[in-house]
Amino acid sequence: MERCLKQNDKFRMHQAAVLQNAGAMVHFLFTAVFFNAFGFLIRLTSIPAKLLIFFRVFAILS
C-alpha cells in the first residue's frame, strides 16, 4: 500500500512538471504570436525602444 502511495506521489510530481512545461510553451507561443502581430510597429521603432517594449511586455506577462 505504501509503495503504491509513493509511486502515486512520483506520478503527481511528474504531472506537475509536465503541466509547468506546457504552461511555459503556451507562454512562449503567445509571446511569439504577439511579437509577430506587432512586428510591423516594432520595425518602425529604434532598437533601444524595441528593447524597452520587449522588457515591458515581458514584465507584464511574467
QUIDAUR-V794112 format. One record per pair of residues at least 12 apart in sequence whose ideal C-beta (glycine too) atoms are under 7 Angstrom apart, sorted by the first residue. I is the first residue (numbers start at 1). J is the second residue. D is the distance in whole Angstrom. If there is no record, write none. Layout:
# QUIDAUR-V794112
i | j | d
I | J | D
I | J | D
This chain:
# QUIDAUR-V794112
i | j | d
27 | 61 | 7
31 | 61 | 7
